[in-house]
Amino acid sequence: MKKDLVRKGLLIAALVLILIGLDKGGFRDVKNKAARICYECIGIG
């Protein structure tokens, strides 16, 4: 019972933080950093 409550609380907290990150443009930042790292790995950037 208590374990389920903790799991649900963590799930709700994670979803709220994901939505806040999306609202602030976090997805764009992560995508740009990932692309930059990828370019550096293959020697373009």
TAHU-V174677 format. One record per residue. NEAR is the number of other C-alpha atoms within 8 Angstrom. Layout:
near=NEAR
near=NEAR
//
This chain:
near=4
near=5
near=6
near=7
near=8
near=8
near=8
near=8
near=8
near=8
near=8
near=8
near=8
near=8
near=8
near=8
near=8
near=8
near=8
near=8
near=10
near=9
near=7
near=6
near=8
near=9
near=8
near=7
near=8
near=8
near=8
near=8
near=8
near=8
near=8
near=9
near=8
near=8
near=10
near=9
near=7
near=7
near=6
near=6
near=6
//
